[in-house]
Every structure is written in C-alpha cells, then in structure tokens.
Amino acid sequence: MIQLPGIERDRFIQQLDKAVAEARAGQTHLGLLLVDLTNLARINHYHGYEAGDLVLQQAYGQLLELSKLPDSVFRVGSHRFSFILSDLGNPAFIALAMNRVQRSLVGELHGDTGVVGVDVKIGIAINRGGGSDFMAVLARAEASLSQVKLGGVQRIEDVLAEAGDSPVQIRLEQSLAEALQDNAFELHYQPKIELATGQVSSAEALLRWQSPEGEFVAPEMIVEWAESSGRSYDLTKWVVHRALRQMRHWQGAMDISVAVNVPANLAGDRDLPALLQDAIAIWGVEPDRVIVEITEGAIIEDKQSGFDNLLKLRERGINISIDDFGTGYSSLSYFRHIPALELKIDKSFVDSMLVDAQDMELVKIIIHLAHQFGLWVVAEGVEDRESLDMLRELGCDYAQGYYISRPLPPDEFAAWVEGWQGLEGQ
C-alpha cells in the first residue's frame, strides 16, 4: 500500500523554485498541474474517512506512476496535489499531460467501498524557457484551477497565450481544430510495390492539410498538435474512417490493401482495437486488407499494452506493420514475439546504404532476421533505381518511395495505378 504523505507545500515550493531555475538555465519549458479532488469532503461524510484516505492514496499512487520522476508529485493540500512537468519539449504538451492525468484518475479512483464519481479538477500553467519566477507560475495555476472549479472552460489556447505563444501559432492551432471538426484534412496515398513482380500491393494513407492562409502544414506538426491538445484519438479515428471509406470506393476496380498510421501515444490505448473493428464493419472492407502501421519505438515504450493491442488486432484479422524499424532498441525476443506481418526499414538506412557499409550490413541483417521469423520486409524512402535494384538483390520484399511515386490524391492515385507498367517500365 502506498503511504499517503502529509502536506508537502514547503517542499513543493522549494522544488518548483529549483525546477524553474533549471528551466531558465537550460532554456526549456516547464509545466505545472494542480489536481484537486473537489468532492472529498462529501466522500468522507457519506463513506467515512478511511474511504477518503484510500481515494487520496490511489490518487497519489496514480500520479507517481504517471510521473516516474522523483520530486515531481506533492500533496499540497488536504485533497490537492501538484505535478511538476520539467523539460517539456513543446509547451502545448501540457494539454496531453493534463488529459492523461484526468483519464487516469477518473478511471482509477473508485476505492474499496463503492465510492464512485470522484470529481477531479485540474489547473494548469506553462513557464516558457523559465521566463517567469516560480510564484508567478503557481499563481497562474491557482487562477486556472479556480476558473475550472467555478465551471469555466479552460482553453489550452489561452494558457499558451499567457505563456507567450505567438498569435500566429495560436491561429494555426485553432485552424487545425476547425479542420478536424469540419473534415477539412485530406489523405494522399503512396503505393507500395512488390519487388519480385513489380505489382502494386498496397498504399499507405498519408495525412495532408493546407491552412486557410495557403500554407502546407507538415503531417508531423499535425500529429504533434493532436497529441498535445488531447485530440490524437479523434484524428486517428478520422484517418481510419476516411482511408477505409476510400478503400471501399476502390473495391472491384482496384483491390489493394491500405495502411493507416497509428501515433505512438495510442499504441497501448485500450480503445484502439474497437476503433479499427468498428470502422471495418461500417465500411464493409475485409480486415486482412487493412494494415496498421505502428512505430517500433511506440511498442517498446509501452511493451505490455502495445503487444496486447497488436494481438487483439491480429485476432481480428487486421495486419500489423512495424514502421521505422531499426531506430528502436530491438532484441531477438522482440522478433520472436512480435505479432506483425511486416517490418518497414527506416528511410535513414535506405538513404545511406549505398555509401555506408555499416548501414548496408544493417539492412542485410534486418532482411535476414525478418525472413527467419516469417515477416515481410518493406524498404521505405526509396529515391533512386540503384537503391531499388540493391534491395531486390538483397531479397527485400516490397519498396515504397519517391522513385516509384510520391503520395497522390485519391483520383490521381487511381489513375497512376491504372497506368503503372511495372518496375521494368520505369
């Protein structure tokens, strides 16, 4: 049983002061969450103080598990905790942290006495580059919590604006939110070619979006925005349904598989298998024509949940592709247990294998090991004929890249497939 600490406000203030100083020295971003269990008095009144203490213990334990860092979680009031988020890669990531805390606590705080419906309120503040002192950060978090407890709407855009985000950045994030709501994103499709026959075997669905100002926004930025704003699931759901709807439209005229990317933070999400299964049922496509691409690092980061999800997808007949292979920390046991159909060799190895002997050896090893364990191998990022011919000589199964075709809108992709004359026609 995790022991509930006493009130640690003084120690929290010291650590927050230290964390802000470190952020200023390193020019990094710091976040602060204030987590309040607002109905604890009611729980104590109806269920007894033992039930209330158990809820507090569970909350403290969940926050420690989410943090995994020393001196970051403190009990700062009778039913309030602080959570210091040091070294945020992007200030907007605080929204992702807040959503994780909210889901974790609401999902876990049930107690052993039938206590349900624990009310969790969270106040947030950002300190960009350590630019504010610790008391200013704490004051903003307190004001945020007060607003939420009074029923106010906490807009992440406002929090970021307080932290100094530029109006341009805020407008971009607002436009992205509107694009998701209005179905304004697009999917382009890049073909994957079977090297032995030259036939088009499948296509990878890739996200594309042009801002209202006419700027083409990188897919990586859209995914990062979705993660930081807590919209990763919604964006993935949109991509899956749009890709499977397109696959259904192509059926008969062009029966190919379609691959969709699942972001790293959803690899272990328990709702992921249901999302795929529901989309397959709605659009009436065959499960074995659907390929889910998940990065190697995402599975390694949350191995148990990630592997469990992959097994559930495979049980439903959905195929799994491990993307960016070679950039994580694989082992032979990983190969032995991985429930995947194929591996995709990371583009960085393909790019340099003709000029770097070590990368050439890595490509050979990946192909050999994958085949030993019954996996197909896809080389992505194939940019020239020499690389393609070498991959075919090494026994690679499939290739994808700009030498074959750039990602294309649906109609252009269909026309491209119709006119494709095989690798020898290149």
C-alpha positions as CSV (number, residue, x, y, z in Angstrom):
1,M,0.0,0.0,0.0
2,I,1.4,3.4,-0.9
3,Q,1.6,5.6,2.2
4,L,-0.1,9.0,1.8
5,P,2.3,11.8,2.6
6,G,1.4,14.7,4.8
7,I,1.0,18.2,3.5
8,E,4.2,18.9,1.5
9,R,3.7,22.5,0.4
10,D,7.1,23.8,1.6
11,R,9.0,21.0,-0.1
12,F,6.9,21.6,-3.3
13,I,7.7,25.3,-3.3
14,Q,11.4,24.5,-2.9
15,Q,11.3,22.0,-5.8
16,L,9.3,24.3,-8.0
17,D,11.8,27.1,-7.5
18,K,14.6,24.7,-8.3
19,A,12.8,23.4,-11.4
20,V,12.1,26.9,-12.7
21,A,15.8,27.8,-12.2
22,E,16.9,24.7,-14.2
23,A,14.4,25.6,-17.0
24,R,15.8,29.1,-17.2
25,A,19.4,27.8,-17.3
26,G,18.6,25.2,-20.0
27,Q,16.0,27.4,-21.9
28,T,13.5,24.6,-21.6
29,H,9.7,24.7,-20.9
30,L,8.1,23.8,-17.6
31,G,4.5,22.9,-16.8
32,L,2.6,22.8,-13.6
33,L,-0.6,20.9,-12.8
34,L,-2.7,21.4,-9.7
35,V,-5.0,18.4,-9.2
36,D,-7.9,18.9,-6.8
37,L,-10.3,16.1,-5.7
38,T,-13.2,18.6,-5.1
39,N,-15.7,16.2,-3.6
40,L,-13.5,14.5,-1.0
41,A,-15.4,16.1,1.9
42,R,-18.6,14.5,0.6
43,I,-16.9,11.1,0.3
44,N,-15.7,11.5,3.9
45,H,-19.1,12.4,5.1
46,Y,-21.0,9.5,3.4
47,H,-18.4,6.8,3.4
48,G,-16.1,7.6,6.2
49,Y,-12.5,9.0,6.4
50,E,-11.0,5.6,5.7
51,A,-12.7,5.6,2.2
52,G,-11.5,9.2,1.7
53,D,-7.9,8.3,2.7
54,L,-8.0,5.4,0.3
55,V,-9.0,7.7,-2.6
56,L,-6.2,10.0,-1.7
57,Q,-3.7,7.1,-1.6
58,Q,-4.9,5.9,-5.0
59,A,-4.6,9.4,-6.5
60,Y,-1.1,9.9,-5.2
61,G,-0.1,6.5,-6.4
62,Q,-1.5,7.1,-9.9
63,L,0.3,10.5,-10.2
64,L,3.6,8.9,-9.1
65,E,3.1,6.2,-11.7
66,L,2.4,8.7,-14.5
67,S,5.4,10.8,-13.5
68,K,8.1,8.2,-12.9
69,L,10.4,11.0,-11.7
70,P,11.5,11.9,-8.2
71,D,10.4,15.2,-6.6
72,S,7.7,15.9,-9.2
73,V,4.5,15.0,-7.3
74,F,3.5,16.5,-4.0
75,R,0.4,16.7,-1.7
76,V,0.0,20.4,-1.2
77,G,-3.4,20.4,0.5
78,S,-5.9,18.1,2.2
79,H,-7.2,17.0,-1.2
80,R,-4.9,18.7,-3.6
81,F,-1.8,17.6,-5.4
82,S,0.8,19.3,-7.5
83,F,2.6,17.8,-10.5
84,I,5.7,19.5,-11.9
85,L,6.4,18.7,-15.6
86,S,10.0,19.5,-16.3
87,D,11.7,19.8,-19.7
88,L,8.5,19.9,-21.9
89,G,9.6,19.5,-25.5
90,N,6.7,21.7,-26.6
91,P,4.6,24.0,-24.3
92,A,1.4,22.6,-25.8
93,F,2.3,19.1,-24.5
94,I,0.8,20.2,-21.1
95,A,-2.6,19.5,-22.6
96,L,-1.6,15.9,-23.3
97,A,-0.3,15.6,-19.7
98,M,-3.5,17.1,-18.3
99,N,-5.7,14.7,-20.3
100,R,-3.6,11.7,-19.2
101,V,-3.9,12.7,-15.6
102,Q,-7.7,13.3,-15.9
103,R,-8.3,9.9,-17.6
104,S,-6.0,8.0,-15.2
105,L,-7.6,9.4,-12.0
106,V,-11.2,9.3,-13.2
107,G,-10.6,5.7,-14.3
108,E,-8.9,4.5,-11.1
109,L,-10.5,6.4,-8.1
110,H,-13.2,4.0,-7.1
111,G,-12.0,2.9,-3.7
112,D,-12.9,-0.4,-2.0
113,T,-16.3,0.8,-0.5
114,G,-18.3,1.5,-3.6
115,V,-17.1,5.1,-3.8
116,V,-17.6,6.3,-7.4
117,G,-17.8,9.6,-9.2
118,V,-14.7,11.2,-7.7
119,D,-14.6,14.8,-9.0
120,V,-11.2,15.7,-10.4
121,K,-10.4,19.4,-11.3
122,I,-7.1,20.4,-12.8
123,G,-5.5,23.8,-13.0
124,I,-2.5,24.3,-15.4
125,A,0.3,26.8,-16.1
126,I,3.2,27.0,-18.5
127,N,6.6,28.6,-17.9
128,R,8.2,29.1,-21.3
129,G,12.0,28.9,-21.1
130,G,11.9,29.6,-17.3
131,G,10.9,33.1,-18.1
132,S,8.7,33.6,-15.1
133,D,9.5,33.1,-11.4
134,F,8.1,30.2,-9.5
135,M,5.4,32.3,-7.7
136,A,4.1,33.6,-11.0
137,V,3.8,30.1,-12.3
138,L,2.0,28.9,-9.2
139,A,-0.4,31.9,-9.3
140,R,-1.4,31.2,-12.9
141,A,-2.0,27.5,-12.0
142,E,-4.1,28.6,-9.0
143,A,-6.1,31.0,-11.1
144,S,-6.6,28.3,-13.7
145,L,-7.9,25.8,-11.1
146,S,-10.3,28.5,-9.6
147,Q,-11.7,29.1,-13.1
148,V,-12.3,25.4,-13.6
149,K,-13.9,24.9,-10.2
150,L,-16.3,27.7,-10.9
151,G,-17.4,25.9,-14.1
152,G,-15.3,27.9,-16.5
153,V,-14.0,26.5,-19.8
154,Q,-10.2,26.0,-19.8
155,R,-9.0,26.7,-23.3
156,I,-5.4,25.4,-23.9
157,E,-5.0,28.3,-26.4
158,D,-5.5,30.8,-23.6
159,V,-3.0,29.0,-21.4
160,L,-0.4,29.0,-24.2
161,A,-1.1,32.7,-24.9
162,E,-0.4,33.5,-21.3
163,A,2.9,31.6,-21.6
164,G,3.9,33.7,-24.6
165,D,2.8,31.7,-27.7
166,S,2.8,33.9,-30.7
167,P,-0.6,34.9,-32.3
168,V,0.5,33.0,-35.4
169,Q,0.9,29.8,-33.5
170,I,-2.4,30.2,-31.7
171,R,-4.2,30.8,-35.0
172,L,-2.6,27.7,-36.5
173,E,-3.8,25.5,-33.6
174,Q,-7.3,27.0,-33.8
175,S,-7.3,26.3,-37.6
176,L,-6.2,22.7,-37.0
177,A,-9.0,22.2,-34.5
178,E,-11.5,23.6,-37.0
179,A,-10.1,21.4,-39.8
180,L,-10.6,18.3,-37.7
181,Q,-14.2,19.3,-36.9
182,D,-15.0,20.3,-40.5
183,N,-13.4,17.2,-42.2
184,A,-11.0,19.6,-43.9
185,F,-8.0,17.3,-43.8
186,E,-7.1,15.1,-46.8
187,L,-5.4,11.8,-47.3
188,H,-2.9,11.1,-50.1
189,Y,-1.9,7.6,-51.0
190,Q,1.6,6.3,-51.7
191,P,2.0,2.9,-53.5
192,K,4.0,0.0,-52.2
193,I,5.4,-2.3,-54.8
194,E,6.2,-6.0,-54.7
195,L,9.8,-6.2,-55.8
196,A,9.6,-9.7,-57.2
197,T,6.7,-8.9,-59.6
198,G,6.5,-5.1,-59.8
199,Q,2.8,-5.2,-58.9
200,V,1.1,-2.6,-56.7
201,S,0.3,-4.4,-53.5
202,S,-1.0,-1.7,-51.2
203,A,-0.9,2.0,-50.4
204,E,-0.1,4.0,-47.3
205,A,-2.6,6.7,-46.4
206,L,-0.8,9.9,-45.5
207,L,-2.3,13.0,-43.9
208,R,-2.2,16.3,-45.8
209,W,-3.6,19.7,-44.9
210,Q,-3.3,23.2,-46.3
211,S,-4.0,26.1,-43.9
212,P,-6.5,28.8,-44.7
213,E,-3.5,31.1,-45.4
214,G,-2.4,28.6,-48.2
215,E,0.5,27.1,-46.2
216,F,1.0,23.3,-46.5
217,V,1.5,22.1,-42.9
218,A,3.8,19.1,-42.3
219,P,1.9,16.0,-41.2
220,E,4.3,15.7,-38.2
221,M,3.2,19.1,-37.0
222,I,-0.5,18.0,-37.2
223,V,0.2,14.8,-35.3
224,E,2.2,16.7,-32.6
225,W,-0.7,19.2,-32.3
226,A,-3.2,16.4,-31.9
227,E,-1.1,14.7,-29.2
228,S,-0.5,18.0,-27.3
229,S,-4.2,19.0,-27.4
230,G,-5.6,15.6,-26.5
231,R,-7.1,15.1,-29.9
232,S,-4.9,12.1,-31.0
233,Y,-7.8,9.6,-30.8
234,D,-10.2,11.8,-32.8
235,L,-7.6,12.5,-35.5
236,T,-6.8,8.8,-35.8
237,K,-10.5,7.9,-36.0
238,W,-10.9,10.4,-38.8
239,V,-7.9,9.0,-40.7
240,V,-9.0,5.4,-40.3
241,H,-12.6,6.0,-41.4
242,R,-11.5,8.2,-44.4
243,A,-9.0,5.6,-45.5
244,L,-11.4,2.7,-45.2
245,R,-14.2,4.6,-47.0
246,Q,-11.7,5.2,-49.9
247,M,-10.8,1.5,-49.9
248,R,-14.5,0.6,-50.2
249,H,-14.8,3.1,-53.1
250,W,-12.0,1.4,-54.9
251,Q,-13.2,-2.2,-54.3
252,G,-13.7,-4.1,-57.5
253,A,-11.9,-1.7,-59.7
254,M,-8.7,-1.7,-57.7
255,D,-8.5,-4.3,-54.9
256,I,-5.5,-3.2,-52.9
257,S,-4.7,-3.1,-49.2
258,V,-4.5,0.3,-47.4
259,A,-2.1,1.1,-44.5
260,V,-3.0,3.6,-41.8
261,N,-0.6,5.1,-39.2
262,V,-1.4,4.9,-35.5
263,P,0.5,7.5,-33.4
264,A,2.8,6.4,-30.7
265,N,0.7,7.6,-27.8
266,L,-2.3,5.4,-29.0
267,A,-0.3,2.2,-29.4
268,G,-1.4,1.0,-26.0
269,D,-4.8,2.6,-25.9
270,R,-7.5,0.1,-25.0
271,D,-10.0,1.6,-27.4
272,L,-7.7,1.2,-30.4
273,P,-8.9,-2.4,-31.4
274,A,-12.6,-1.3,-31.2
275,L,-11.9,1.8,-33.3
276,L,-10.5,-0.4,-36.1
277,Q,-13.1,-3.1,-35.8
278,D,-16.0,-0.6,-35.9
279,A,-14.6,1.2,-39.0
280,I,-14.1,-2.2,-40.8
281,A,-17.8,-3.1,-40.0
282,I,-19.1,0.3,-41.1
283,W,-17.3,0.4,-44.5
284,G,-17.6,-3.3,-45.2
285,V,-13.9,-4.0,-46.1
286,E,-12.0,-7.2,-45.4
287,P,-9.9,-7.0,-42.3
288,D,-6.9,-8.6,-44.0
289,R,-6.9,-5.7,-46.4
290,V,-6.3,-3.3,-43.6
291,I,-2.7,-2.6,-42.4
292,V,-2.0,-0.8,-39.2
293,E,1.4,0.9,-39.1
294,I,2.9,1.5,-35.6
295,T,6.4,2.7,-34.9
296,E,8.8,0.3,-33.3
297,G,9.6,2.8,-30.6
298,A,5.9,3.1,-29.6
299,I,5.6,-0.6,-28.9
300,I,8.9,-0.7,-26.9
301,E,7.9,2.3,-24.9
302,D,4.7,0.6,-23.6
303,K,5.5,-3.0,-24.4
304,Q,2.8,-4.8,-22.5
305,S,-0.1,-2.7,-23.6
306,G,1.3,-2.3,-27.1
307,F,1.8,-6.0,-27.6
308,D,-1.7,-6.8,-26.1
309,N,-3.3,-4.4,-28.6
310,L,-1.3,-5.8,-31.5
311,L,-2.5,-9.3,-30.6
312,K,-6.1,-8.1,-30.4
313,L,-5.8,-6.6,-33.9
314,R,-4.2,-9.8,-35.3
315,E,-7.0,-11.9,-33.8
316,R,-9.5,-9.7,-35.7
317,G,-7.6,-10.4,-38.9
318,I,-6.0,-7.0,-39.2
319,N,-2.4,-6.9,-40.4
320,I,0.3,-5.1,-38.5
321,S,3.3,-3.3,-39.9
322,I,6.2,-2.1,-37.7
323,D,7.3,1.3,-39.0
324,D,10.7,3.0,-38.8
325,F,12.3,-0.4,-37.9
326,G,15.9,-0.2,-36.8
327,T,15.6,3.1,-34.9
328,G,14.4,1.5,-31.6
329,Y,16.1,-1.0,-29.2
330,S,15.1,-4.3,-30.6
331,S,16.2,-7.8,-29.4
332,L,15.8,-11.3,-30.7
333,S,13.0,-11.9,-28.2
334,Y,11.2,-8.9,-29.8
335,F,11.4,-10.6,-33.1
336,R,10.2,-13.9,-31.6
337,H,7.0,-12.5,-30.1
338,I,6.0,-9.6,-32.3
339,P,2.5,-10.2,-33.8
340,A,3.2,-8.4,-37.1
341,L,3.0,-9.2,-40.8
342,E,5.9,-6.9,-41.9
343,L,8.7,-4.6,-40.9
344,K,9.5,-1.3,-42.7
345,I,13.2,-0.5,-42.8
346,D,13.7,3.1,-41.7
347,K,14.4,5.6,-44.5
348,S,17.6,6.7,-43.0
349,F,19.2,3.3,-43.6
350,V,17.9,3.0,-47.2
351,D,19.2,6.5,-48.0
352,S,22.8,5.8,-47.0
353,M,23.2,2.0,-47.6
354,L,25.0,2.5,-50.9
355,V,27.6,4.8,-49.4
356,D,27.8,3.5,-45.8
357,A,29.0,-0.1,-45.3
358,Q,27.6,-0.3,-41.8
359,D,24.1,0.7,-42.9
360,M,24.3,-1.8,-45.8
361,E,25.1,-4.5,-43.2
362,L,22.2,-3.4,-41.0
363,V,19.8,-3.6,-44.0
364,K,21.0,-7.1,-44.8
365,I,20.7,-8.2,-41.1
366,I,17.1,-6.8,-40.8
367,I,16.0,-8.5,-44.0
368,H,17.6,-11.9,-43.0
369,L,16.2,-11.8,-39.4
370,A,12.7,-10.8,-40.5
371,H,12.6,-13.6,-43.0
372,Q,13.8,-16.1,-40.4
373,F,10.8,-15.1,-38.3
374,G,8.3,-15.2,-41.1
375,L,8.0,-11.4,-41.7
376,W,7.9,-9.5,-44.9
377,V,10.3,-6.5,-45.3
378,V,9.4,-3.2,-46.8
379,A,12.0,-0.6,-47.6
380,E,10.6,3.0,-47.4
381,G,12.2,6.1,-48.8
382,V,13.5,4.5,-52.0
383,E,14.7,7.5,-54.0
384,D,16.7,6.0,-56.9
385,R,17.0,3.0,-59.2
386,E,20.3,1.9,-57.7
387,S,18.8,1.6,-54.2
388,L,15.8,-0.3,-55.6
389,D,18.0,-2.8,-57.5
390,M,20.2,-3.4,-54.5
391,L,17.1,-4.0,-52.2
392,R,15.8,-6.5,-54.7
393,E,19.2,-8.2,-54.8
394,L,19.2,-8.4,-51.0
395,G,15.8,-10.2,-51.0
396,C,13.7,-7.2,-49.7
397,D,10.0,-8.0,-50.4
398,Y,8.5,-4.5,-51.0
399,A,9.6,-1.0,-51.7
400,Q,8.0,2.4,-51.3
401,G,9.3,5.9,-52.1
402,Y,9.5,8.8,-54.5
403,Y,11.4,6.8,-57.1
404,I,8.2,4.8,-57.5
405,S,5.7,7.6,-56.8
406,R,5.1,10.5,-54.4
407,P,1.9,10.3,-52.3
408,L,-1.1,11.2,-54.5
409,P,-4.7,12.4,-54.0
410,P,-7.2,9.5,-54.4
411,D,-8.2,10.2,-58.1
412,E,-4.6,10.7,-59.2
413,F,-3.6,7.6,-57.3
414,A,-6.2,5.5,-59.1
415,A,-5.0,6.9,-62.5
416,W,-1.4,6.2,-61.6
417,V,-2.2,2.5,-60.7
418,E,-4.1,2.1,-64.0
419,G,-1.1,3.4,-65.9
420,W,1.6,1.5,-64.0
421,Q,3.6,-0.7,-66.2
422,G,5.8,-2.4,-63.6
423,L,9.3,-1.8,-62.5
424,E,10.8,-2.6,-65.9
425,G,8.8,0.2,-67.3
426,Q,10.4,2.8,-65.0
